[in-house]
Amino acid sequence: MSWIKRIAVLAAALAITASILVGVGSAVSRAAPSNTSLPSISGSAKDGSLLTASNGSWTNSPTSFAYAWQRCDNSGGSCVAIGGATSKQYTLTSADVNNRLRVQVTATNSSGSGTATSRPTNTVQATGQAPKNTAAPTIAGTQKEGNALTVSNGGWTGTNPIKFTYQWQRCDATSGNCVNITGATNQTYTATSVDVATVLRANVIATNSKGSTTATSQETGPIAPATAGSHSISVTQVSLPNRLIIDGVKFAPTVLTSRAPAVARFHVSDTRGFSISGALVYALGLPYGWTRNGPEVATDSTGWATITLSPTASMPLRKGALVVFVRARKAGDNLLAGVSTRRLVQVSIR
């Protein structure tokens, strides 16, 4: 065979080979991706954890991947798509607790798409905790009728976010018996006339996805009246920094014209404006020896103590005055300390 014929035969063979290769390449490019190794999921199966899908292995050179996360029952069945969960990563929520998750991966090239589904995760476990109070709520504001009081949330730990709601309560000042105040569910509460002589407290309710916890503030002191002397409380409810005050004095007769016994009345209140019952009142005429001293007398339910002053022959019946030293105290307190008070008053002599 001449060299010209040999060249022609070789060229024909090369043309046939090229045609075969082109056909094979076309067949390969027309095939959609096919999965050869399932997708998988990495990350901890716990509420709040981040899961990440791996694509697995595919033939036919996928050019893109899409994801669809599914929530299954705790046996891995009855799986349903999770709305909006179409990214490569997914953050577990409380809705996933006690369920298992899987992910569908769709691989795509110019010839089509193929889908493969991962095995389900372990059962998703709950994490975090319900709110826990670490510092009690406190109430700020002047504890008086007509004034606004505000409760702080106090200190809390627990899974965020934490939402706070409130309930104010009215309590008996001496024995508890707290009841909810209807409609008093804001952080601030304005004391009313109904609250006078009672004490207030507030419940702070902290709520998150794990549950609710209630913490209660300390009680306020008795709510003082807007008008001083309009309400009475027991002297046992008076403590520092509040003090007793002798704010009312009456003598009968109003002027001493003889050495006949005279009646003195003393009214005791405290610095908040309450009339005080049960305060011990003592009166001493001055100069010494002008009157005979009587025992301490307790104030009545309206805050008044009545003491009889008996002048002696030493008291002169001339123009002048009998000075009276008056002390009011709480039983058990030191005579010169505690919530006690002292005052000098006088009655004219003619």
Sequence and secondary structure as in RCSB ss.txt:
>XXXX:A:sequence
MSWIKRIAVLAAALAITASILVGVGSAVSRAAPSNTSLPSISGSAKDGSLLTASNGSWTNSPTSFAYAWQRCDNS
GGSCVAIGGATSKQYTLTSADVNNRLRVQVTATNSSGSGTATSRPTNTVQATGQAPKNTAAPTIAGTQKEGNALT
VSNGGWTGTNPIKFTYQWQRCDATSGNCVNITGATNQTYTATSVDVATVLRANVIATNSKGSTTATSQETGPIAP
ATAGSHSISVTQVSLPNRLIIDGVKFAPTVLTSRAPAVARFHVSDTRGFSISGALVYALGLPYGWTRNGPEVATD
STGWATITLSPTASMPLRKGALVVFVRARKAGDNLLAGVSTRRLVQVSIR
>XXXX:A:secstr
  HHHHHHHHHHHHHHHHHHHHHHHHHHHTS   EEE  EEES  BTT EEEEE  EESS  SEEEEEEEEE TT
S S EE TT  SSEEE  GGGTT EEEEEEEEEETTEEEEEE       B  S   EEEE   EES  BTT EEE
E   EEESSS  EEEEEEEEEETTTEEEEE TT  SSEEE  GGGBTSEEEEEEEEEETTEEEEEE      BB 
SSTTSSEEEGGG  TT  EEEEEEEEESSEE SSS EEEEEEEEETTS EEES EEEEEEESTTSEE    EE  
TTSEEEEEEEE TTS  SSEEEEEEEEEE TTS TTSTT EEEEEEEEE 
